[in-house]
């Protein structure tokens, strides 16, 4: 019934157009996700570089590094570990059902 109403509203030519729009939206979301993943990797890599140089920073530089690290940790905690990539394989999944 809904599809019939959509066909009437869009006309028979509207369905392929709707599929194209949906495919385009999925492609755009995938591209955004890829860019976001790249951003996360870049930030973490730069933070690791800064952490290795932490002993060489002056007091102001160390304070800036501490703020950056705290912001990264807070954002990471807010987002969570949706893909399980931060799970320690030796620890197992605490949310997994017992076997």
mmCIF file as gemmi writes it, N, C-alpha and C atoms, coordinates in Angstrom:
data_model
loop_
_atom_site.group_PDB
_atom_site.id
_atom_site.type_symbol
_atom_site.label_atom_id
_atom_site.label_alt_id
_atom_site.label_comp_id
_atom_site.label_asym_id
_atom_site.label_entity_id
_atom_site.label_seq_id
_atom_site.pdbx_PDB_ins_code
_atom_site.Cartn_x
_atom_site.Cartn_y
_atom_site.Cartn_z
_atom_site.occupancy
_atom_site.B_iso_or_equiv
_atom_site.pdbx_formal_charge
_atom_site.auth_seq_id
_atom_site.auth_asym_id
_atom_site.pdbx_PDB_model_num
ATOM 1 N N . UNK Axp A 1 ? 0.822 -1.184 0 1 0 ? 1 A 1
ATOM 2 C CA . UNK Axp A 1 ? 0 0 0 1 0 ? 1 A 1
ATOM 3 C C . UNK Axp A 1 ? 0.874 1.259 0 1 0 ? 1 A 1
ATOM 4 N N . UNK Axp A 2 ? 1.906 1.262 0.838 1 0 ? 2 A 1
ATOM 5 C CA . UNK Axp A 2 ? 2.809 2.408 0.9 1 0 ? 2 A 1
ATOM 6 C C . UNK Axp A 2 ? 3.549 2.577 -0.422 1 0 ? 2 A 1
ATOM 7 N N . UNK Axp A 3 ? 4.001 1.448 -0.979 1 0 ? 3 A 1
ATOM 8 C CA . UNK Axp A 3 ? 4.727 1.526 -2.247 1 0 ? 3 A 1
ATOM 9 C C . UNK Axp A 3 ? 3.818 2.051 -3.357 1 0 ? 3 A 1
ATOM 10 N N . UNK Axp A 4 ? 2.553 1.631 -3.332 1 0 ? 4 A 1
ATOM 11 C CA . UNK Axp A 4 ? 1.617 2.114 -4.353 1 0 ? 4 A 1
ATOM 12 C C . UNK Axp A 4 ? 1.426 3.62 -4.216 1 0 ? 4 A 1
ATOM 13 N N . UNK Axp A 5 ? 1.319 4.088 -2.978 1 0 ? 5 A 1
ATOM 14 C CA . UNK Axp A 5 ? 1.169 5.527 -2.751 1 0 ? 5 A 1
ATOM 15 C C . UNK Axp A 5 ? 2.413 6.27 -3.21 1 0 ? 5 A 1
ATOM 16 N N . UNK Axp A 6 ? 3.58 5.698 -2.947 1 0 ? 6 A 1
ATOM 17 C CA . UNK Axp A 6 ? 4.833 6.313 -3.4 1 0 ? 6 A 1
ATOM 18 C C . UNK Axp A 6 ? 4.885 6.367 -4.925 1 0 ? 6 A 1
ATOM 19 N N . UNK Axp A 7 ? 4.487 5.262 -5.565 1 0 ? 7 A 1
ATOM 20 C CA . UNK Axp A 7 ? 4.496 5.234 -7.032 1 0 ? 7 A 1
ATOM 21 C C . UNK Axp A 7 ? 3.56 6.291 -7.604 1 0 ? 7 A 1
ATOM 22 N N . UNK Axp A 8 ? 2.375 6.411 -6.96 1 0 ? 8 A 1
ATOM 23 C CA . UNK Axp A 8 ? 1.434 7.426 -7.448 1 0 ? 8 A 1
ATOM 24 C C . UNK Axp A 8 ? 2.004 8.829 -7.246 1 0 ? 8 A 1
ATOM 25 N N . UNK Axp A 9 ? 2.614 9.052 -6.081 1 0 ? 9 A 1
ATOM 26 C CA . UNK Axp A 9 ? 3.131 10.385 -5.774 1 0 ? 9 A 1
ATOM 27 C C . UNK Axp A 9 ? 4.344 10.729 -6.638 1 0 ? 9 A 1
ATOM 28 N N . UNK Axp A 10 ? 5.201 9.737 -6.84 1 0 ? 10 A 1
ATOM 29 C CA . UNK Axp A 10 ? 6.425 9.995 -7.584 1 0 ? 10 A 1
ATOM 30 C C . UNK Axp A 10 ? 6.287 9.723 -9.073 1 0 ? 10 A 1
ATOM 31 N N . UNK Axp A 11 ? 5.269 8.966 -9.44 1 0 ? 11 A 1
ATOM 32 C CA . UNK Axp A 11 ? 5.164 8.534 -10.826 1 0 ? 11 A 1
ATOM 33 C C . UNK Axp A 11 ? 6.085 7.342 -11.024 1 0 ? 11 A 1
ATOM 34 N N . UNK Axp A 12 ? 5.953 6.641 -12.108 1 0 ? 12 A 1
ATOM 35 C CA . UNK Axp A 12 ? 6.766 5.441 -12.324 1 0 ? 12 A 1
ATOM 36 C C . UNK Axp A 12 ? 8.241 5.779 -12.505 1 0 ? 12 A 1
ATOM 37 N N . UNK Axp A 13 ? 8.539 6.974 -12.935 1 0 ? 13 A 1
ATOM 38 C CA . UNK Axp A 13 ? 9.937 7.367 -13.122 1 0 ? 13 A 1
ATOM 39 C C . UNK Axp A 13 ? 10.596 7.756 -11.806 1 0 ? 13 A 1
ATOM 40 N N . UNK Axp A 14 ? 9.811 7.975 -10.772 1 0 ? 14 A 1
ATOM 41 C CA . UNK Axp A 14 ? 10.355 8.435 -9.502 1 0 ? 14 A 1
ATOM 42 C C . UNK Axp A 14 ? 11.083 7.375 -8.713 1 0 ? 14 A 1
ATOM 43 N N . UNK Axp A 15 ? 10.72 6.107 -8.869 1 0 ? 15 A 1
ATOM 44 C CA . UNK Axp A 15 ? 11.344 5.031 -8.094 1 0 ? 15 A 1
ATOM 45 C C . UNK Axp A 15 ? 12.835 4.913 -8.411 1 0 ? 15 A 1
ATOM 46 N N . UNK Axp A 16 ? 13.237 4.849 -9.684 1 0 ? 16 A 1
ATOM 47 C CA . UNK Axp A 16 ? 14.685 4.8 -9.941 1 0 ? 16 A 1
ATOM 48 C C . UNK Axp A 16 ? 15.413 6.032 -9.377 1 0 ? 16 A 1
ATOM 49 N N . UNK Axp A 17 ? 14.775 7.171 -9.463 1 0 ? 17 A 1
ATOM 50 C CA . UNK Axp A 17 ? 15.38 8.395 -8.924 1 0 ? 17 A 1
ATOM 51 C C . UNK Axp A 17 ? 15.552 8.282 -7.407 1 0 ? 17 A 1
ATOM 52 N N . UNK Axp A 18 ? 14.547 7.725 -6.733 1 0 ? 18 A 1
ATOM 53 C CA . UNK Axp A 18 ? 14.62 7.524 -5.283 1 0 ? 18 A 1
ATOM 54 C C . UNK Axp A 18 ? 15.754 6.564 -4.939 1 0 ? 18 A 1
ATOM 55 N N . UNK Axp A 19 ? 15.903 5.496 -5.712 1 0 ? 19 A 1
ATOM 56 C CA . UNK Axp A 19 ? 16.997 4.538 -5.484 1 0 ? 19 A 1
ATOM 57 C C . UNK Axp A 19 ? 18.348 5.217 -5.671 1 0 ? 19 A 1
ATOM 58 N N . UNK Axp A 20 ? 18.456 6.067 -6.67 1 0 ? 20 A 1
ATOM 59 C CA . UNK Axp A 20 ? 19.697 6.796 -6.919 1 0 ? 20 A 1
ATOM 60 C C . UNK Axp A 20 ? 20.012 7.727 -5.756 1 0 ? 20 A 1
ATOM 61 N N . UNK Axp A 21 ? 18.99 8.419 -5.264 1 0 ? 21 A 1
ATOM 62 C CA . UNK Axp A 21 ? 19.202 9.32 -4.12 1 0 ? 21 A 1
ATOM 63 C C . UNK Axp A 21 ? 19.642 8.538 -2.894 1 0 ? 21 A 1
ATOM 64 N N . UNK Axp A 22 ? 19.03 7.379 -2.643 1 0 ? 22 A 1
ATOM 65 C CA . UNK Axp A 22 ? 19.392 6.571 -1.483 1 0 ? 22 A 1
ATOM 66 C C . UNK Axp A 22 ? 20.815 6.039 -1.62 1 0 ? 22 A 1
ATOM 67 N N . UNK Axp A 23 ? 21.181 5.584 -2.823 1 0 ? 23 A 1
ATOM 68 C CA . UNK Axp A 23 ? 22.54 5.095 -3.062 1 0 ? 23 A 1
ATOM 69 C C . UNK Axp A 23 ? 23.534 6.231 -2.861 1 0 ? 23 A 1
ATOM 70 N N . UNK Axp A 24 ? 23.18 7.411 -3.35 1 0 ? 24 A 1
ATOM 71 C CA . UNK Axp A 24 ? 24.052 8.567 -3.2 1 0 ? 24 A 1
ATOM 72 C C . UNK Axp A 24 ? 24.236 8.912 -1.722 1 0 ? 24 A 1
ATOM 73 N N . UNK Axp A 25 ? 23.16 8.845 -0.953 1 0 ? 25 A 1
ATOM 74 C CA . UNK Axp A 25 ? 23.253 9.143 0.479 1 0 ? 25 A 1
ATOM 75 C C . UNK Axp A 25 ? 24.143 8.123 1.168 1 0 ? 25 A 1
ATOM 76 N N . UNK Axp A 26 ? 24.004 6.844 0.822 1 0 ? 26 A 1
ATOM 77 C CA . UNK Axp A 26 ? 24.84 5.806 1.421 1 0 ? 26 A 1
ATOM 78 C C . UNK Axp A 26 ? 26.311 6.029 1.077 1 0 ? 26 A 1
ATOM 79 N N . UNK Axp A 27 ? 26.579 6.387 -0.175 1 0 ? 27 A 1
ATOM 80 C CA . UNK Axp A 27 ? 27.961 6.656 -0.585 1 0 ? 27 A 1
ATOM 81 C C . UNK Axp A 27 ? 28.534 7.846 0.18 1 0 ? 27 A 1
ATOM 82 N N . UNK Axp A 28 ? 27.73 8.886 0.354 1 0 ? 28 A 1
ATOM 83 C CA . UNK Axp A 28 ? 28.19 10.064 1.086 1 0 ? 28 A 1
ATOM 84 C C . UNK Axp A 28 ? 28.456 9.724 2.546 1 0 ? 28 A 1
ATOM 85 N N . UNK Axp A 29 ? 27.595 8.914 3.154 1 0 ? 29 A 1
ATOM 86 C CA . UNK Axp A 29 ? 27.798 8.513 4.548 1 0 ? 29 A 1
ATOM 87 C C . UNK Axp A 29 ? 29.051 7.647 4.676 1 0 ? 29 A 1
ATOM 88 N N . UNK Axp A 30 ? 29.271 6.744 3.718 1 0 ? 30 A 1
ATOM 89 C CA . UNK Axp A 30 ? 30.486 5.929 3.737 1 0 ? 30 A 1
ATOM 90 C C . UNK Axp A 30 ? 31.734 6.797 3.603 1 0 ? 30 A 1
ATOM 91 N N . UNK Axp A 31 ? 31.684 7.778 2.715 1 0 ? 31 A 1
ATOM 92 C CA . UNK Axp A 31 ? 32.827 8.677 2.53 1 0 ? 31 A 1
ATOM 93 C C . UNK Axp A 31 ? 33.086 9.479 3.805 1 0 ? 31 A 1
ATOM 94 N N . UNK Axp A 32 ? 32.031 9.957 4.437 1 0 ? 32 A 1
ATOM 95 C CA . UNK Axp A 32 ? 32.176 10.704 5.69 1 0 ? 32 A 1
ATOM 96 C C . UNK Axp A 32 ? 32.753 9.812 6.777 1 0 ? 32 A 1
ATOM 97 N N . UNK Axp A 33 ? 32.27 8.581 6.857 1 0 ? 33 A 1
ATOM 98 C CA . UNK Axp A 33 ? 32.791 7.637 7.842 1 0 ? 33 A 1
ATOM 99 C C . UNK Axp A 33 ? 34.278 7.372 7.614 1 0 ? 33 A 1
ATOM 100 N N . UNK Axp A 34 ? 34.686 7.218 6.357 1 0 ? 34 A 1
ATOM 101 C CA . UNK Axp A 34 ? 36.097 6.988 6.043 1 0 ? 34 A 1
ATOM 102 C C . UNK Axp A 34 ? 36.957 8.189 6.434 1 0 ? 34 A 1
ATOM 103 N N . UNK Axp A 35 ? 36.451 9.391 6.151 1 0 ? 35 A 1
ATOM 104 C CA . UNK Axp A 35 ? 37.213 10.598 6.523 1 0 ? 35 A 1
ATOM 105 C C . UNK Axp A 35 ? 37.32 10.715 8.039 1 0 ? 35 A 1
ATOM 106 N N . UNK Axp A 36 ? 36.236 10.384 8.741 1 0 ? 36 A 1
ATOM 107 C CA . UNK Axp A 36 ? 36.249 10.468 10.197 1 0 ? 36 A 1
ATOM 108 C C . UNK Axp A 36 ? 37.216 9.443 10.783 1 0 ? 36 A 1
ATOM 109 N N . UNK Axp A 37 ? 37.218 8.233 10.237 1 0 ? 37 A 1
ATOM 110 C CA . UNK Axp A 37 ? 38.157 7.206 10.706 1 0 ? 37 A 1
ATOM 111 C C . UNK Axp A 37 ? 39.599 7.654 10.487 1 0 ? 37 A 1
ATOM 112 N N . UNK Axp A 38 ? 39.856 8.288 9.345 1 0 ? 38 A 1
ATOM 113 C CA . UNK Axp A 38 ? 41.194 8.799 9.053 1 0 ? 38 A 1
ATOM 114 C C . UNK Axp A 38 ? 41.582 9.894 10.046 1 0 ? 38 A 1
ATOM 115 N N . UNK Axp A 39 ? 40.641 10.774 10.357 1 0 ? 39 A 1
ATOM 116 C CA . UNK Axp A 39 ? 40.891 11.838 11.334 1 0 ? 39 A 1
ATOM 117 C C . UNK Axp A 39 ? 41.247 11.25 12.695 1 0 ? 39 A 1
ATOM 118 N N . UNK Axp A 40 ? 40.49 10.263 13.128 1 0 ? 40 A 1
ATOM 119 C CA . UNK Axp A 40 ? 40.758 9.626 14.426 1 0 ? 40 A 1
ATOM 120 C C . UNK Axp A 40 ? 42.161 9.021 14.435 1 0 ? 40 A 1
ATOM 121 N N . UNK Axp A 41 ? 42.508 8.309 13.369 1 0 ? 41 A 1
ATOM 122 C CA . UNK Axp A 41 ? 43.834 7.692 13.284 1 0 ? 41 A 1
ATOM 123 C C . UNK Axp A 41 ? 44.934 8.75 13.304 1 0 ? 41 A 1
ATOM 124 N N . UNK Axp A 42 ? 44.733 9.852 12.592 1 0 ? 42 A 1
ATOM 125 C CA . UNK Axp A 42 ? 45.733 10.929 12.569 1 0 ? 42 A 1
ATOM 126 C C . UNK Axp A 42 ? 45.904 11.559 13.944 1 0 ? 42 A 1
ATOM 127 N N . UNK Axp A 43 ? 44.803 11.818 14.631 1 0 ? 43 A 1
ATOM 128 C CA . UNK Axp A 43 ? 44.876 12.43 15.961 1 0 ? 43 A 1
ATOM 129 C C . UNK Axp A 43 ? 45.589 11.504 16.938 1 0 ? 43 A 1
ATOM 130 N N . UNK Axp A 44 ? 45.236 10.226 16.897 1 0 ? 44 A 1
ATOM 131 C CA . UNK Axp A 44 ? 45.882 9.266 17.811 1 0 ? 44 A 1
ATOM 132 C C . UNK Axp A 44 ? 47.365 9.141 17.505 1 0 ? 44 A 1
ATOM 133 N N . UNK Axp A 45 ? 47.728 9.111 16.229 1 0 ? 45 A 1
ATOM 134 C CA . UNK Axp A 45 ? 49.147 9.003 15.857 1 0 ? 45 A 1
ATOM 135 C C . UNK Axp A 45 ? 49.914 10.233 16.318 1 0 ? 45 A 1
ATOM 136 N N . UNK Axp A 46 ? 49.348 11.412 16.098 1 0 ? 46 A 1
ATOM 137 C CA . UNK Axp A 46 ? 50.02 12.639 16.537 1 0 ? 46 A 1
ATOM 138 C C . UNK Axp A 46 ? 50.129 12.696 18.056 1 0 ? 46 A 1
ATOM 139 N N . UNK Axp A 47 ? 49.106 12.221 18.746 1 0 ? 47 A 1
ATOM 140 C CA . UNK Axp A 47 ? 49.15 12.199 20.204 1 0 ? 47 A 1
ATOM 141 C C . UNK Axp A 47 ? 50.253 11.256 20.694 1 0 ? 47 A 1
ATOM 142 N N . UNK Axp A 48 ? 50.407 10.113 20.034 1 0 ? 48 A 1
ATOM 143 C CA . UNK Axp A 48 ? 51.471 9.184 20.414 1 0 ? 48 A 1
ATOM 144 C C . UNK Axp A 48 ? 52.846 9.813 20.211 1 0 ? 48 A 1
ATOM 145 N N . UNK Axp A 49 ? 53.014 10.537 19.107 1 0 ? 49 A 1
ATOM 146 C CA . UNK Axp A 49 ? 54.287 11.221 18.854 1 0 ? 49 A 1
ATOM 147 C C . UNK Axp A 49 ? 54.561 12.236 19.962 1 0 ? 49 A 1
ATOM 148 N N . UNK Axp A 50 ? 53.54 13.004 20.314 1 0 ? 50 A 1
ATOM 149 C CA . UNK Axp A 50 ? 53.699 13.995 21.379 1 0 ? 50 A 1
ATOM 150 C C . UNK Axp A 50 ? 54.005 13.325 22.718 1 0 ? 50 A 1
ATOM 151 N N . UNK Axp A 51 ? 53.359 12.191 22.977 1 0 ? 51 A 1
ATOM 152 C CA . UNK Axp A 51 ? 53.59 11.487 24.243 1 0 ? 51 A 1
ATOM 153 C C . UNK Axp A 51 ? 55.052 11.039 24.353 1 0 ? 51 A 1
ATOM 154 N N . UNK Axp A 52 ? 55.657 10.625 23.231 1 0 ? 52 A 1
ATOM 155 C CA . UNK Axp A 52 ? 57.055 10.184 23.273 1 0 ? 52 A 1
ATOM 156 C C . UNK Axp A 52 ? 58 11.358 23.524 1 0 ? 52 A 1
ATOM 157 N N . UNK Axp A 53 ? 57.561 12.557 23.18 1 0 ? 53 A 1
ATOM 158 C CA . UNK Axp A 53 ? 58.382 13.747 23.394 1 0 ? 53 A 1
ATOM 159 C C . UNK Axp A 53 ? 57.989 14.498 24.667 1 0 ? 53 A 1
ATOM 160 N N . UNK Axp A 54 ? 57.14 13.901 25.476 1 0 ? 54 A 1
ATOM 161 C CA . UNK Axp A 54 ? 56.606 14.586 26.65 1 0 ? 54 A 1
ATOM 162 C C . UNK Axp A 54 ? 57.707 15.078 27.586 1 0 ? 54 A 1
ATOM 163 N N . UNK Axp A 55 ? 58.767 14.325 27.745 1 0 ? 55 A 1
ATOM 164 C CA . UNK Axp A 55 ? 59.857 14.74 28.619 1 0 ? 55 A 1
ATOM 165 C C . UNK Axp A 55 ? 60.619 15.944 28.104 1 0 ? 55 A 1
ATOM 166 N N . UNK Axp A 56 ? 60.472 16.26 26.828 1 0 ? 56 A 1
ATOM 167 C CA . UNK Axp A 56 ? 61.197 17.37 26.221 1 0 ? 56 A 1
ATOM 168 C C . UNK Axp A 56 ? 60.384 18.658 26.196 1 0 ? 56 A 1
ATOM 169 N N . UNK Axp A 57 ? 59.128 18.585 26.64 1 0 ? 57 A 1
ATOM 170 C CA . UNK Axp A 57 ? 58.256 19.758 26.59 1 0 ? 57 A 1
ATOM 171 C C . UNK Axp A 57 ? 58.474 20.659 27.799 1 0 ? 57 A 1
ATOM 172 N N . UNK Axp A 58 ? 58.314 21.96 27.574 1 0 ? 58 A 1
ATOM 173 C CA . UNK Axp A 58 ? 58.344 22.859 28.714 1 0 ? 58 A 1
ATOM 174 C C . UNK Axp A 58 ? 57.003 22.754 29.446 1 0 ? 58 A 1
ATOM 175 N N . UNK Axp A 59 ? 56.856 23.499 30.516 1 0 ? 59 A 1
ATOM 176 C CA . UNK Axp A 59 ? 55.655 23.407 31.341 1 0 ? 59 A 1
ATOM 177 C C . UNK Axp A 59 ? 54.387 23.73 30.547 1 0 ? 59 A 1
ATOM 178 N N . UNK Axp A 60 ? 54.45 24.755 29.721 1 0 ? 60 A 1
ATOM 179 C CA . UNK Axp A 60 ? 53.296 25.152 28.906 1 0 ? 60 A 1
ATOM 180 C C . UNK Axp A 60 ? 52.964 24.079 27.866 1 0 ? 60 A 1
ATOM 181 N N . UNK Axp A 61 ? 53.996 23.527 27.24 1 0 ? 61 A 1
ATOM 182 C CA . UNK Axp A 61 ? 53.791 22.462 26.259 1 0 ? 61 A 1
ATOM 183 C C . UNK Axp A 61 ? 53.207 21.21 26.898 1 0 ? 61 A 1
ATOM 184 N N . UNK Axp A 62 ? 53.688 20.872 28.097 1 0 ? 62 A 1
ATOM 185 C CA . UNK Axp A 62 ? 53.164 19.706 28.803 1 0 ? 62 A 1
ATOM 186 C C . UNK Axp A 62 ? 51.698 19.907 29.174 1 0 ? 62 A 1
ATOM 187 N N . UNK Axp A 63 ? 51.344 21.114 29.58 1 0 ? 63 A 1
ATOM 188 C CA . UNK Axp A 63 ? 49.953 21.417 29.925 1 0 ? 63 A 1
ATOM 189 C C . UNK Axp A 63 ? 49.056 21.274 28.689 1 0 ? 63 A 1
ATOM 190 N N . UNK Axp A 64 ? 49.555 21.735 27.532 1 0 ? 64 A 1
ATOM 191 C CA . UNK Axp A 64 ? 48.786 21.611 26.292 1 0 ? 64 A 1
ATOM 192 C C . UNK Axp A 64 ? 48.622 20.138 25.913 1 0 ? 64 A 1
ATOM 193 N N . UNK Axp A 65 ? 49.687 19.358 26.075 1 0 ? 65 A 1
ATOM 194 C CA . UNK Axp A 65 ? 49.612 17.928 25.785 1 0 ? 65 A 1
ATOM 195 C C . UNK Axp A 65 ? 48.625 17.236 26.724 1 0 ? 65 A 1
ATOM 196 N N . UNK Axp A 66 ? 48.652 17.599 27.99 1 0 ? 66 A 1
ATOM 197 C CA . UNK Axp A 66 ? 47.724 17.009 28.961 1 0 ? 66 A 1
ATOM 198 C C . UNK Axp A 66 ? 46.272 17.334 28.604 1 0 ? 66 A 1
ATOM 199 N N . UNK Axp A 67 ? 46.025 18.582 28.172 1 0 ? 67 A 1
ATOM 200 C CA . UNK Axp A 67 ? 44.661 18.954 27.76 1 0 ? 67 A 1
ATOM 201 C C . UNK Axp A 67 ? 44.227 18.168 26.533 1 0 ? 67 A 1
ATOM 202 N N . UNK Axp A 68 ? 45.116 18.043 25.552 1 0 ? 68 A 1
ATOM 203 C CA . UNK Axp A 68 ? 44.808 17.281 24.349 1 0 ? 68 A 1
ATOM 204 C C . UNK Axp A 68 ? 44.521 15.826 24.696 1 0 ? 68 A 1
ATOM 205 N N . UNK Axp A 69 ? 45.352 15.235 25.525 1 0 ? 69 A 1
ATOM 206 C CA . UNK Axp A 69 ? 45.153 13.839 25.918 1 0 ? 69 A 1
ATOM 207 C C . UNK Axp A 69 ? 43.838 13.654 26.65 1 0 ? 69 A 1
ATOM 208 N N . UNK Axp A 70 ? 43.499 14.588 27.517 1 0 ? 70 A 1
ATOM 209 C CA . UNK Axp A 70 ? 42.23 14.508 28.252 1 0 ? 70 A 1
ATOM 210 C C . UNK Axp A 70 ? 41.043 14.636 27.305 1 0 ? 70 A 1
ATOM 211 N N . UNK Axp A 71 ? 41.143 15.532 26.327 1 0 ? 71 A 1
ATOM 212 C CA . UNK Axp A 71 ? 40.063 15.689 25.352 1 0 ? 71 A 1
ATOM 213 C C . UNK Axp A 71 ? 39.888 14.439 24.496 1 0 ? 71 A 1
ATOM 214 N N . UNK Axp A 72 ? 40.993 13.839 24.076 1 0 ? 72 A 1
ATOM 215 C CA . UNK Axp A 72 ? 40.923 12.613 23.282 1 0 ? 72 A 1
ATOM 216 C C . UNK Axp A 72 ? 40.285 11.499 24.106 1 0 ? 72 A 1
ATOM 217 N N . UNK Axp A 73 ? 40.721 11.354 25.349 1 0 ? 73 A 1
ATOM 218 C CA . UNK Axp A 73 ? 40.174 10.306 26.213 1 0 ? 73 A 1
ATOM 219 C C . UNK Axp A 73 ? 38.681 10.527 26.475 1 0 ? 73 A 1
ATOM 220 N N . UNK Axp A 74 ? 38.277 11.776 26.693 1 0 ? 74 A 1
ATOM 221 C CA . UNK Axp A 74 ? 36.868 12.073 26.948 1 0 ? 74 A 1
ATOM 222 C C . UNK Axp A 74 ? 36.023 11.77 25.713 1 0 ? 74 A 1
ATOM 223 N N . UNK Axp A 75 ? 36.511 12.155 24.547 1 0 ? 75 A 1
ATOM 224 C CA . UNK Axp A 75 ? 35.761 11.891 23.318 1 0 ? 75 A 1
ATOM 225 C C . UNK Axp A 75 ? 35.687 10.389 23.054 1 0 ? 75 A 1
ATOM 226 N N . UNK Axp A 76 ? 36.795 9.695 23.269 1 0 ? 76 A 1
ATOM 227 C CA . UNK Axp A 76 ? 36.832 8.251 23.071 1 0 ? 76 A 1
ATOM 228 C C . UNK Axp A 76 ? 35.841 7.56 24.005 1 0 ? 76 A 1
ATOM 229 N N . UNK Axp A 77 ? 35.782 8.002 25.251 1 0 ? 77 A 1
ATOM 230 C CA . UNK Axp A 77 ? 34.834 7.426 26.212 1 0 ? 77 A 1
ATOM 231 C C . UNK Axp A 77 ? 33.391 7.73 25.812 1 0 ? 77 A 1
ATOM 232 N N . UNK Axp A 78 ? 33.166 8.932 25.302 1 0 ? 78 A 1
ATOM 233 C CA . UNK Axp A 78 ? 31.819 9.324 24.878 1 0 ? 78 A 1
ATOM 234 C C . UNK Axp A 78 ? 31.338 8.476 23.712 1 0 ? 78 A 1
ATOM 235 N N . UNK Axp A 79 ? 32.217 8.226 22.75 1 0 ? 79 A 1
ATOM 236 C CA . UNK Axp A 79 ? 31.861 7.442 21.58 1 0 ? 79 A 1
ATOM 237 C C . UNK Axp A 79 ? 31.738 5.97 21.948 1 0 ? 79 A 1
ATOM 238 N N . UNK Axp A 80 ? 32.62 5.494 22.802 1 0 ? 80 A 1
ATOM 239 C CA . UNK Axp A 80 ? 32.605 4.087 23.187 1 0 ? 80 A 1
ATOM 240 C C . UNK Axp A 80 ? 33.385 3.236 22.206 1 0 ? 80 A 1
ATOM 241 N N . UNK Axp A 81 ? 33.283 1.938 22.391 1 0 ? 81 A 1
ATOM 242 C CA . UNK Axp A 81 ? 34.009 0.984 21.565 1 0 ? 81 A 1
ATOM 243 C C . UNK Axp A 81 ? 33.019 0.157 20.76 1 0 ? 81 A 1
ATOM 244 N N . UNK Axp A 82 ? 32.351 0.817 19.828 1 0 ? 82 A 1
ATOM 245 C CA . UNK Axp A 82 ? 31.28 0.173 19.061 1 0 ? 82 A 1
ATOM 246 C C . UNK Axp A 82 ? 31.769 -0.996 18.215 1 0 ? 82 A 1
ATOM 247 N N . UNK Axp A 83 ? 33.015 -0.922 17.723 1 0 ? 83 A 1
ATOM 248 C CA . UNK Axp A 83 ? 33.489 -1.983 16.837 1 0 ? 83 A 1
ATOM 249 C C . UNK Axp A 83 ? 34.344 -3.022 17.548 1 0 ? 83 A 1
ATOM 250 N N . UNK Axp A 84 ? 34.598 -2.832 18.85 1 0 ? 84 A 1
ATOM 251 C CA . UNK Axp A 84 ? 35.378 -3.799 19.612 1 0 ? 84 A 1
ATOM 252 C C . UNK Axp A 84 ? 36.869 -3.715 19.367 1 0 ? 84 A 1
ATOM 253 N N . UNK Axp A 85 ? 37.33 -2.677 18.675 1 0 ? 85 A 1
ATOM 254 C CA . UNK Axp A 85 ? 38.742 -2.576 18.326 1 0 ? 85 A 1
ATOM 255 C C . UNK Axp A 85 ? 39.636 -2.266 19.518 1 0 ? 85 A 1
ATOM 256 N N . UNK Axp A 86 ? 39.043 -1.764 20.594 1 0 ? 86 A 1
ATOM 257 C CA . UNK Axp A 86 ? 39.845 -1.415 21.766 1 0 ? 86 A 1
ATOM 258 C C . UNK Axp A 86 ? 39.838 -2.522 22.814 1 0 ? 86 A 1
ATOM 259 N N . UNK Axp A 87 ? 39.207 -3.628 22.494 1 0 ? 87 A 1
ATOM 260 C CA . UNK Axp A 87 ? 39.089 -4.753 23.411 1 0 ? 87 A 1
ATOM 261 C C . UNK Axp A 87 ? 40.411 -5.501 23.474 1 0 ? 87 A 1
ATOM 262 N N . UNK Axp A 88 ? 40.84 -5.843 24.671 1 0 ? 88 A 1
ATOM 263 C CA . UNK Axp A 88 ? 42.026 -6.664 24.847 1 0 ? 88 A 1
ATOM 264 C C . UNK Axp A 88 ? 41.633 -8.105 24.523 1 0 ? 88 A 1
ATOM 265 N N . UNK Axp A 89 ? 42.205 -8.694 23.46 1 0 ? 89 A 1
ATOM 266 C CA . UNK Axp A 89 ? 41.793 -10.05 23.074 1 0 ? 89 A 1
ATOM 267 C C . UNK Axp A 89 ? 41.983 -11.065 24.198 1 0 ? 89 A 1
ATOM 268 N N . UNK Axp A 90 ? 43.01 -10.866 25.039 1 0 ? 90 A 1
ATOM 269 C CA . UNK Axp A 90 ? 43.26 -11.801 26.136 1 0 ? 90 A 1
ATOM 270 C C . UNK Axp A 90 ? 42.187 -11.699 27.208 1 0 ? 90 A 1
ATOM 271 N N . UNK Axp A 91 ? 41.591 -10.513 27.353 1 0 ? 91 A 1
ATOM 272 C CA . UNK Axp A 91 ? 40.589 -10.311 28.405 1 0 ? 91 A 1
ATOM 273 C C . UNK Axp A 91 ? 39.244 -10.895 28.021 1 0 ? 91 A 1
ATOM 274 N N . UNK Axp A 92 ? 38.981 -11.044 26.739 1 0 ? 92 A 1
ATOM 275 C CA . UNK Axp A 92 ? 37.675 -11.554 26.304 1 0 ? 92 A 1
ATOM 276 C C . UNK Axp A 92 ? 36.65 -10.456 26.309 1 0 ? 92 A 1
ATOM 277 N N . UNK Axp A 93 ? 35.493 -10.772 25.818 1 0 ? 93 A 1
ATOM 278 C CA . UNK Axp A 93 ? 34.391 -9.803 25.732 1 0 ? 93 A 1
ATOM 279 C C . UNK Axp A 93 ? 33.5 -9.967 26.944 1 0 ? 93 A 1
ATOM 280 N N . UNK Axp A 94 ? 33.469 -8.951 27.803 1 0 ? 94 A 1
ATOM 281 C CA . UNK Axp A 94 ? 32.658 -9.037 29.007 1 0 ? 94 A 1
ATOM 282 C C . UNK Axp A 94 ? 31.161 -9.048 28.708 1 0 ? 94 A 1
ATOM 283 N N . UNK Axp A 95 ? 30.785 -8.582 27.509 1 0 ? 95 A 1
ATOM 284 C CA . UNK Axp A 95 ? 29.387 -8.565 27.12 1 0 ? 95 A 1
ATOM 285 C C . UNK Axp A 95 ? 28.952 -9.809 26.347 1 0 ? 95 A 1
ATOM 286 N N . UNK Axp A 96 ? 29.93 -10.675 26.059 1 0 ? 96 A 1
ATOM 287 C CA . UNK Axp A 96 ? 29.613 -11.869 25.292 1 0 ? 96 A 1
ATOM 288 C C . UNK Axp A 96 ? 28.827 -12.849 26.16 1 0 ? 96 A 1
ATOM 289 N N . UNK Axp A 97 ? 27.888 -13.566 25.547 1 0 ? 97 A 1
ATOM 290 C CA . UNK Axp A 97 ? 27.133 -14.552 26.329 1 0 ? 97 A 1
ATOM 291 C C . UNK Axp A 97 ? 28.035 -15.705 26.75 1 0 ? 97 A 1
ATOM 292 N N . UNK Axp A 98 ? 27.777 -16.296 27.903 1 0 ? 98 A 1
ATOM 293 C CA . UNK Axp A 98 ? 28.615 -17.42 28.351 1 0 ? 98 A 1
ATOM 294 C C . UNK Axp A 98 ? 28.472 -18.596 27.402 1 0 ? 98 A 1
ATOM 295 N N . UNK Axp A 99 ? 29.567 -19.331 27.247 1 0 ? 99 A 1
ATOM 296 C CA . UNK Axp A 99 ? 29.538 -20.494 26.344 1 0 ? 99 A 1
ATOM 297 C C . UNK Axp A 99 ? 29.447 -21.767 27.112 1 0 ? 99 A 1
